[in-house]
Structures are given as C-alpha cells and as structure tokens.
C-alpha cells in the first residue's frame, strides 16, 4: 500500500474514527450513545448548510461541531440527569435527527431535494486539517483518559460510580461532560462527511456509520488507539468498491455497499465474547440522598 492509498484509507476511515473516539470517552464514563447516528447527521447537515451559505468550509466544521454538541447535551440531560433509558433516548434522537434534517433540507432545496455542492476542506497533497486533527486526537484522548485526574475520575464513573461520588466527584457532571465530548467528535465526523468526503449532502449520507462506530469501540476494547485501528479496517472495507473498479472487477454494488457493515458484524462475532465493558455502562446513576 503506497502513501496515496494510505491517505485514501484514512480519509474514508475518518468519520467512523472520529465518532468512535468520542464514543470511547462517553462509554468510559458509563453512557452509551445510541444516538450517535443522529449526532453525525445533524453535524453533516449543519456543516453543509453553514458551508453552503457562507462559502467557508471552516465555518461549516464549526457549525457541525456545535450542532453535535447541542444534540449530545439534550441526550445527556435525559440519560444522565433524568436517568432515562439510554437505548430508548438514543433511538428517539436518531429518528428526530432524521426527520428534522430531512424536513429542513427539503424546505431549503425543494420537496425532492437536489444535488448540491459545497466547498471542500482545503488539503495539502491529500492531507487536510481534519485528518491531522484525527491523528493527533488519538494519543491525546489516550493521555486524557489514562494520565490525568479527569480521566481517572471519568473511568471511575463508568466502573464504580458510587466510589467516584464518595471520592468527591460528581458522576452526573463527569458523564455530562463526556457526552459533550462525544457530541463534539460526532458532529465533526458528520461535518467531515459533507465537507471533506462528499462535498455535498444527502439525508441518509451517514448510512449507519454511527452504529458502526459504536461497534468499533467494543472491538477496540475501549482503547482509543485500538478504536482507531478498527476504524481503519472499516475504511479499508469501504474503499474496496473503488479498488475493484480500478482493477476492472465486476462485483455487485450492493455487496460493496454492505461490506463495511459485514466486516463490523464479523469482527464483533469473532472477538466480542472476550470483551469486558465498563461495569456501569448503560446503567443510569441515581445519587443517594
């Protein structure tokens, strides 16, 4: 694999990798964000809209991050402070994001929608700022989780929330902050889809990548470096359709579209049994009075 192939691989892997890093942080705190698909979608739509309106992909990235954080904050309010079921709230937010973005998109560009084009993020020999940020974010997230007091408290909130509370930390604040980080990465992942990968937008462009990112967190054992490598595997599967076209191989396009999801399912079946999740993952914490 040459340098160009590696860059293409990282580009296709970036949305899943970014979303996976944010999901790693929130799951380490005890919250699984089933609504990650919706966070990515609102990030993609807000990024496209801001980029299309202003002509600046940088403002589009900021708008995508802001939209992701906003939706994640709403999710966190229900799942962390109101102790609502995380799966139900996440599923509802995915449906909300799909309906909201679809409605706004059709109002803006017509009932049936139309193919739009936005300015792509500038790159230098195939390397853009988001790819650089992704590569730097992997060791940064690892360091924050493993080598800082905040990371220690966050992991305690996902393993032994009562012990974290007894040590003087607010489990609710830790989990809420982790969800905001999740929204930041998820919104950026979505904005990169519309501004860096496609330079356009469609209502279903996320295409299950949020769910794949959640699966890759499990595959990567809740470690940022392994989650990134797992995302590269999905990116490789996603890029196979273009490789086959280059070689002139005639493969059903339906199989190529399904390939990343088949790979994600396969790796979970093969390695999922040996994983040890944070003990309080998915369990709402209710402070004792």
Buried (B, 14 or more C-beta within 10 A) or exposed (E): EEEEEEBBBBBBBBBBBBBBBBBBBBBBBBBBBBBBBBBBBBBBBBBBBBBBEBEBBBBBBBBBBBBBBBBBEBBBBBBBBEBBBBEEBBBBBBEBBBEBBBEBBBEBBEEEBEEBEBBBBEBEEEEBBBBEBBBEBBEEBBEBBEEEEBBBBBBBBBBBBBEBBEEEBBBBEBBBBBBBBBBBBBBBBBBBBBBBBBBBBBBEBBBBBBBBBBBBBBBBBBBBEBBBBBBBBBBBBBBBBEEBEEEEEEEEEEEBEBBBBEBBBEBBEEBEEEEEBBEBBBBBBEEEE
